[in-house]
Amino acid sequence: MTIIERTIVIRESLRIAAPPERVWRVFTDLEGWPRWNDVARSPKHRKGEPWTLGAEVAFTVKPWWKSLRICAEVIEVRRPTAVTWVGSSGGIFGKHTFMFEADGEGTLATTMEIFSGPGLGLMWLVMPQARVRELFVRWLHTLKAEAEGR
């Protein structure tokens, strides 16, 4: 028997007129997310020192009519340029990375998630890729507004 595991990658980038250090400060201030982040709601550090290897964060997203609580473990941190977390729910595994690369006087902010797992086919039936992409773009735009406003 051959098992083929499908993966889907969604990646979006946006230029922010602020240095990576400022974008990093805004992004890693989890307690500040409710002020600017309307995509990932009710954020909470669940375990470990915030934004360190093995730390756990949780937040709620509402990609469609139903809210989904995300609990994720930080697996990579490169201050102030990148953080990666992993989590799973309903047979879907996600590996999400935010990158903040110096770009002239500003920052190129990139969000990328790799989805895999047996529940992936069903996920796209109830939540199309376009909707997930829209949420990622909105997250970047709200991060941009907050980082440029500070």
N, C-alpha and C positions, 0 to 999 in steps of 0.2 A: 504494500500500500504506500502510495506517495502522498504526503501532506504538503500542500503549498500554502504558505502563509503570506497573505497579502499585506502590504504596507501602503500607507498613503501619507505623503508629506505635504504639509501646508506651510508656506513660508511667505511672510510679508515684511517689507522694510519701509522706513519713513525717515527723512532727514529732520533732525531737531536742532534748532539754533541755540544750543547750550552744550557745554563741554561734557564728555562722558562721566566725569566725576559728579556733576550735578544731576545728570539723568540717573546715575546709579543711586545717589542719595534719595531721590524721589521714589524710584522703583523699590528700593529696599526698606523704605519707611512703611512697613505693612500697616501700622496704626493710622497712617495718613491716607491709605487707599480709599476709604469711604468718601473723602473729600473730592477726589478726582476720578476714581476708577468705577465706572458704572457697569463694567463687564464682570469683574470678579468682586463679588459682594461678601460682606461679613467675614473679612479675612482674620486669621488667627494663627499665631505660632503655637504649634501643638507639642513640640518636643525639641530639645536641644537649644543651643545658642543660635539666635536668628541668622539665617543665611550662611550657615557653615555646613560642612559635609555631614550628612546624617540627620540634619534638622528636618522637622516636618512642618509643613504649612497646610492650612485648609482654607477654602473659600467656596462660595456658591456662585455658579453661573446659571443663567436662564436662557439656554439656547433656543428653546421653543416654549410651549405652554407649561412645561414642568421644570422646576429647579433641579439642579444636580449639584450635590456637595462633592467637591474635589478634595481629596487628602493626598498630599504628595510628599515625597522624600527628596531632599536636595542631594544630588549626586556629584555635582561639579560646581565650583565657585572660582572665578577669576576676577577678583576685584580690580578695577571697577568696570570690567568689560563683558562679563558673562556669568550667567547662572543657569543651571539645568536641573530640572526635577523630573521625577517619574511617578506615575500613579496608574491605577487600574480600577475599572468599574464595569460591571455587566459584561465581562468577557472582552473588554477593550483595554489595551495597554497604551499609554501615552508617554512620550518622552518630549518634554517641552523645554526649549532653550530661548532665553532672551540674550541678545548680544548688543553691546553698545560700543561701536568702533569710532575712533576719532576720524572726523571727516572735515578737513579744513578747520574752520572756527567752530564747527558744531559736531554733531554725532549722527552716525547712521545707526538707527535702532532697528533691530531685526528680531522678529518672533518666528520661531519655527517649531512645529510639533510633528512628530512621527507617530502615527497611529498604526496599531497592529492588533492582532488577536481574532479569535473566532467570532466575536460579536460585531466586528467591523461592518459586515454587509448589512446587518439589521440597523446599525447606527445610521448609515447613510439613507436608509428608507425613511426614518423619522426625522433626521436632521441632515439635510443636504450639505455637501461640502461648501457650497456657496454661502450658507448661513454661518458655518464655522469660520470661513475666511472673513466674512463681514464682522464677526466678533473680534477677530484678531486685529483687523484694521482699526476698528473703533478703540480697542485697548491702546494701540500705538498713538492714535490721535489724542486721546485723553491724557496719555503720558506726556506727549509733546506739549499740550496746552499747559500742563502743570509745571513741567521743567522750564519752559520758556517764560512762565509767569513769575518764577521765584527769583 
